[in-house]
Amino acid sequence: MATRNAVRSFRNLFIAVLFVGSVTTACKKSGSDVAAVDPRDQYVGTYTGTSRITIYFGADIFSVTPATVTINITKSSNAKEIYIETNYDNGSYTEKVTADIADSKFTVIDKTTDQIVFSSTNKVDTDYVATGVFDVSTKTIAYSATARGLRNGAQYTKTYDITGTKK
């Protein structure tokens, strides 16, 4: 009889361990089904603000052009890129570039040249570099670019200073 009780106790213990084990391993781990949050989502949207384009001849300011801007930020199909579409003065000029984003800072990657245009026949080809930053707490973007080129031994520079606040 002692053997029968021992076998029954062992059997009940085995069933209890099997039940507890199957119940605890069959449950989903918390957060395993939650989709990953794309950090670019916090920057996507429309920003409005101002732009100041300054052209320098040597170290002297040749001209300053202020403008109102609308900046549309959208996600690229590449996980670390965004599109920046800037519309100057309600459509007088629009430009769309692709930027590589790391944390809140970005660098334009698909535009490396520009032109400084004085007239239809007077243009200076330049190198172009642009960077910027988003401030999530104030919902703003700051974007600056520099285009530099030489023509007849003279240095020409064009700077873009753009700021905007998210709508």
N, C-alpha and C positions, 0 to 999 in steps of 0.2 A: 503494500500500500504506500510505503514511503517513496518507492520508485515512481509510482503513478502520480503522486502529488508533486514530486520533483519535476517530472516530465511536463505536467500540466503548468506548473509555475514557469518553467523554461519556455514553454510554448506561448504563454500569455506575455511573458517579457519580450520574446521574439516578435510577436504580433504588434505589441506596443511600440517597440523600437522601429519596426518597419513602417508603421503608420505615421509616427512622428517624423521620421526621415523623409517619407514621401511627401508629406504636407509641407515641410519646410523647404525642400528643394524644388517643389513645383511652383512656388510663388515667384513672381517677377521681382527683380531687384528694382528698388525705387529709382526713378529717373532713367531707366534703360530705354523707355519708349518715348522719351521727350526729345523732340527735334532740337538740334543744336541751333543756338541763336547766332545769326550772322552779325558780326560787329559793325558791318557797313550800314545796317538798317538805321542806326541812330543818326547817320549823316544824310541819308536820302531825303530829298525834298526840294523845295524852292526857297531860294534866298533872294532878298532884294537889298540893294545897297548902292554904293558909288564906286567909281573907277577914276583913276587919274593916270593918264598916259603922258609921259614926259620924254621928249627927244632932246638929246644933248649933242652938240657939235664940239668935240674935244671935251673941255670941262664946263663949257657955257651952255646954258639952257637955250635951246632953239625954239621949242614950243611946249605948251602944257594943254592937254585936252581933258577936261573933266566930263564925266558921263554918268548917267544912272544905269544900273545893270540889274538884270535878273539872271540868277545862276540856278540851273537845274542840275541836281546831283542824282544820278541813277547808278545802279549796280551793273557791272560788267559780268559776263559769263565766267570770267576768271575770278576766283575767290578773293584775290588780293588786289583787285582793281575796281575803280569807279570811273564813270564818265562825268565830265564837267562841261556843261554847255552854257556858255556865257552870251547873253543877249544885251548888246549895248544900245542905249537910247531907243527903246521900243522897236528894235529890228533894223536899225541902220547898219549894224554889223553883228553877225553871230559867229561864234567859234565853238567847236566841240573837240575836246581832247580827252585822252585816256590817262589816268594817273594811277600809279602804284601807291597803295595806302598801307601804312604800318602804324598801328595805334591811331593817333589822331593826326598824324602828319602824312602829307602826300607829296609825290614828285611826278610831274608830267613826263610820260615816257614815249609818247608818239609824235611829239613835235620837237625837232632839234634845230630847225632853221626858221627864219622870219625875214621880213623885208621892212626897211624904213623907207617910206614912200614920201617924196617931196612933190612930185608931179608924175605924170604918166611916163615921162622919159628920164626922170631923175630918181633912181631907186638905189638903195644900198642893201646888198645881201648880208645877212647876219647869222651868227650862232644864237641859239635860244635855249634858256634854262628857266624852268618854273617850279616853284615849290609852294606849299601852303600848309595851313593847319586849321583844324576844326576845334572850337571850344564848346564842348557839350553843355557846360553850365550856363553859358550865355547864349547858346544856340547861334553862334556866329562862325563865319569862315573868313580867313585872311589868306589872300592869294597874291603872290608877287612873281614877276617874271622879268628877265633881263635879256635883251637882244643887243649883241655887240658886233660891229663890223668895221672894216677898214675900207676906205675908198680914197685913192690918190694920196695915200699916206696919212690921211686924217681919220681919227677915231670917231665913230658915230655910235651912240647908245640910245636905246629906247627902253624905258622901264614901265611896267604895268603894276599898279598898286590897286588891288581890288578888295573891298570888304563888303560883307553882307550879313543880314540877320534872317534867320529862318522864319518863314510865314507861319 
